[in-house]
């Protein structure tokens, strides 16, 4: 509980107007040491003391900085072609697709009617095809990575990630159907559904990737330390295959 008390005090300082950089650094140090349960206890203690949950945003910003540092450290340990290195690189590509999808949706929401000469429709179809093509990425996680983690007692995160794959899959396929069928749809309905799918897939897939990048993959690297196992996993991943957008493939 001592770390919770220390973090609680640092959070109080962080929420003071004009908090010094020294306080932010103190928070960074503590956040590297604590686990998620301890962080939750510290936040809850402040809320019980009357702190507005919105005021914890300063902590969130520092926590994201720490997670970013830890992510760079984890990725720096991976050789090119390592199972996790490939999964991380595919995530980079998928996040880029989501950024482009946001831009395409924004452009098409401004249109009044379908124009077959507008290149945004080709881009929309291209992006939807790539999001659907990520199924081999998910298959390598579900059929290779997750079972190895579960053998070692890590069952919760893989189960949640599978559920999220299942939730996102039909929406990605519907996005492709929408992109391919726009010419035969009432345009207002197309725009409405495109906006809904873009928002849902964009938010939930980014959140999913964040959790895998910062929690699940680092945990896998921790609990599967031997190189021989990773080499055998790599062979099974090769047999499943890679995405059309996988770097180096």
C-alpha angles and dihedrals in degrees: 000000000000092000090050090054092048093048092047090055091048090050090054089054092046090057092053111102111259095016109190123246087245088066091051090051090049088053091049091053093050094045090056089056104043131076126230093261092056091047090052091051092052093049092047091051091055092048090051088053089057103265112150108244087227088063090064089074089098089062091048090055093051091044091054089051090053093047090050091052091048091047092053089049093051094047090048089061094057122093117221109274095025110140092247094042089058092047091050092049091050089052089055089055094046091051088052090052090052091052090052091046090056090052094047092048091050090053095047094047087065093055120099098201141007114282112187090199093061108107090209089081092056089049091049091052091046092052093045090051090053093049090052090046088061087083090097088056089054092044091056089051096045098040101035116015102037096049091052090052092047090052086060095050099264099126108138103065095045091050091052092046091052090052090051091049088054092048095050098040099076092044092054090050090048089052089056091047089051093050092050096044103043093109091063097044135089100259098226090054090048092053093047094050092043090054092049095048094044091052095045099043093040095052099039097041092049089049091047092051091047091055093047093046097047104029116014102042095044088049090052091052089051098049097038101052102153118095093213091064092048090050091052090047089051090056091053091048090051089054091054092048137220140273124268087246098045108130112247091013 
